[in-house]
Amino acid sequence: MGEFVKQLSDVDLAYQVLAERGSPMYFRDLIGKVLEGKGRPVASLAHAMAEVHTQINMDSRFAHVGKGTWGLTEWLPQRGVKVAEETAATVSSDFSLRREKLLAEIQQDFQAAGPEAEESE
């Protein structure tokens, strides 16, 4: 992996590992790849794993996909975009219905007033 990998932060290396793999990984396997890539001695494996796991958990680029498996947020469907489109369509539809109802009421009022309303003006 070389010097470049050793210069990356643990969380950046985890991102790179997942991006190259292209699919989610179990957290222990992912962290194992990160520690292996860094190639530095670890005094406590449990402490090192907990530290990297915390960094991954706090980084918004990563998404927990269930049962200890982590993937990248960019792989998830973009919920916000779809919700925004649905909301805009609903608002537009509601506005059109209200406008049609208002126009119908105005026409009814106008027709109910009849020619007498024009003469009294």
C-alpha angles and dihedrals in degrees: 000000000000139000094315091063092048089055093055119094116249092253093048090051090050089052091050092049092052094043092052093045093047096209138070121278135204107260096241092052091047094048090045089056090049094051091044091051093050090053094200124135115261120211093199120019092196092053093047091049092048091049094051092043090054091050091050091047092053096045114091092212089074128071127197104228097184143283095039093309122133131198137164122282090227089066092060121091112264101250095177095060094051093045090050091050092048092048092050091050092049093048091047091049092047091049092051092050093048091048092050091048092049092049090050091051091049091050091049091050091048093048092045091053089054126175093322090072091057093049094050092056 
